[in-house]
């Protein structure tokens, strides 16, 4: 099948006929991850950015994207509750790839939030959604706006959570185009890419973590657990960054 040669010129908020989005996704499914990136850079509206949590597999997308577009902005949402190992990992990969790193945070410090709201991640699902909205979604949207981003890349994969199983390569989310180049990759493919390019896993991989976010809501994988069970104390499967809403 020949890819429709039609660049999208519209800016935020993004819009696209459902029939064309479906057609493009059917064809993007047949492409490699690198081909998907190249197609997006050629056909989707600028400006571009990559979002990264600097989690277990993050070196894959950071390496892949900077090989193609070295100065692409990389947006990190810092809640103030990341593992010390994560902060060191961020420093290491920033130096290694010479990243154009942009760090976004909530307007209120973690200490002030605890004083005002308590430890919301230990309360209930409503409080956890409020925490995620304030510390993850709002800072990310602010960062995307400040950089005038119309198309952003993410390294999410279908095997990670139930919600992500239904994600396509290309979607429109909160008014912007979002591209998932490695959406269909298996853990084996991730390992092979990291090995072939001499790239590291997150340091906590060796301690049994398969997904790493905030210290207070990340657990190592144990018996009877699926990957998605290691985050958010079992209350949610998504924080909201990758959903067109405020989480699940």
Secondary structure, 3 states (H helix, E strand, C coil): CCCCCCCCCCCCCCCCCHHHHHHHHHHHCCCCHHHHHHHHHHHCCCCEEEECCCCCCCHHHHHHHHHHCCCCEEEEECCCCECHHHHHHHHHHHHHHCCEEEEECCCCCHHHHHHHHCCHHHCCHHHHHHHHHHHHHHHHHHHHHHCCCCEEECCCCCCCCCHHHHCCCEEEECCEEEECCCCCCCHHHHHHHHHHCCCCCCHHHHHCCCCCCEHHHECCCCCCCCHHHHEHHHCCCCCCCCCCCCCC
